Every structure is written in structure tokens, then in C-alpha cells.
Amino acid sequence: MMSKSIKTFFAIAALLIVAFPAWALSLEQAKSQGLVGEQLNGYLGAVGNSPSAEVRNLVNSINQQRNELYKQRARESSVTLDVFEARAGERLRERANSGEFIQDSNGQWRRK
């Protein structure tokens, strides 16, 4: 039989696990707040010099997922990864919403 304190611990842990995603910064929130933007190379980038750990984690997570997808799609399309990344970057920048950051051809951030 579990003691009351152990039950309480597990109940709190379960609530934190369920609630944590609600606290996490979403890609849409980060874009609308101007924290991240679409780069020329098809990957997400942090806008500004000192992104928070939360923003860095979001960027890294999204970019890992994109990299895996890009590798697969590049193989299927018989093109190099660099070519596929550049094409993806162009499409993602075109699809960015007004007010979101995109990287221009000089590598500078600007609002679309």
C-alpha cells in the first residue's frame, strides 16, 4: 500500500506531465512574437542575439524534424540535401504570414 505522500507525489508528477506541453512555446507563438523566423536554408532560426533556452529548444527540435524530412525527400527526389533545403527555404519564406520574420537574400532578418 502506498503512503499518502507517495500518492501525492505521483499525482503532482502526472499533472505536470500533462500540463507541461501547455506551458511550452509553440512554433506559431514564437513566430507571431517575432522570436523565430524562416531562414534561407529551410531551417528555423532564432531572431535576435540572445534567444531564451525555450526558444533554442524549440528551434533545435523543429530543425531536427525538418532535417530528417529533408533527407528523406531529397533522396526520393534524387537531389542533394543542399538543393532540397534551399527549395524548402524558399517555399517556407513565401508561406510565412505577414509580420513574421524571414531571412532576406543577404541573410538579414526582416518582417514579411
C-alpha positions in Angstrom: 0.0 0.0 0.0 1.4 3.4 -1.0 1.7 6.1 1.6 -0.3 9.3 1.1 2.9 11.3 0.3 3.9 8.9 -2.5 0.4 9.1 -3.9 0.5 12.9 -3.7 3.9 12.9 -5.4 2.7 10.8 -8.3 -0.5 12.9 -8.7 1.6 16.1 -8.9 4.0 14.5 -11.3 1.2 13.3 -13.6 -0.4 16.8 -13.6 3.0 18.3 -14.5 3.5 15.9 -17.4 0.0 16.6 -18.7 0.3 20.4 -18.2 3.9 20.9 -19.4 3.0 21.0 -23.1 0.5 23.8 -22.4 3.4 25.9 -21.0 5.8 25.1 -23.8 6.2 27.7 -26.5 4.6 26.7 -29.8 6.0 27.4 -33.2 3.1 29.7 -34.0 3.5 31.6 -30.8 7.2 32.0 -31.4 6.7 33.2 -34.9 3.9 35.7 -34.0 6.1 37.1 -31.2 9.0 37.6 -33.5 11.2 35.2 -31.7 11.9 32.9 -34.7 11.8 33.1 -38.4 12.4 31.2 -41.6 15.9 31.1 -42.9 17.2 30.8 -46.4 18.4 27.3 -45.8 14.9 25.9 -45.0 15.5 25.8 -41.2 14.1 27.8 -38.4 16.3 30.5 -36.9 16.2 32.4 -33.6 15.8 36.1 -34.3 18.0 38.2 -32.1 21.3 37.7 -30.3 20.2 36.1 -27.1 17.4 33.7 -27.5 16.0 32.0 -24.4 16.6 28.4 -23.7 12.9 27.7 -24.6 13.4 29.3 -28.0 16.7 27.5 -28.6 15.0 24.2 -27.7 12.1 24.9 -30.0 14.4 25.8 -32.9 16.5 22.7 -32.3 13.5 20.4 -32.1 11.9 21.8 -35.3 15.1 21.7 -37.2 15.9 18.1 -36.3 12.4 17.1 -37.6 12.9 19.2 -40.7 16.4 17.7 -41.3 15.1 14.1 -41.2 12.2 15.0 -43.6 14.5 16.9 -45.9 16.9 14.0 -46.1 14.1 11.6 -47.0 12.5 13.9 -49.5 15.9 14.7 -51.1 16.6 11.0 -51.6 13.1 10.5 -53.1 13.6 13.5 -55.5 17.1 12.5 -56.4 18.6 15.8 -55.5 21.2 16.8 -52.9 20.2 17.8 -49.4 21.6 21.3 -50.1 19.3 21.7 -53.1 16.3 20.4 -51.2 17.0 22.7 -48.2 17.2 25.8 -50.5 13.9 24.9 -52.2 12.2 24.3 -48.8 13.6 27.6 -47.5 12.2 29.5 -50.5 8.7 27.8 -50.0 8.7 28.4 -46.2 9.6 32.1 -46.6 6.9 32.5 -49.3 4.3 30.9 -47.0 5.3 33.0 -43.9 2.5 35.1 -42.6 2.6 38.9 -42.8 4.5 40.3 -39.8 6.6 37.1 -39.3 10.4 37.2 -39.7 12.1 35.8 -42.8 15.7 35.9 -43.8 16.4 38.0 -46.9 18.9 37.2 -49.6 21.7 39.0 -47.6 21.0 36.8 -44.5 19.3 39.7 -42.6 16.1 39.3 -40.7 13.1 41.3 -41.9 9.4 41.3 -41.3 7.4 40.0 -44.2 
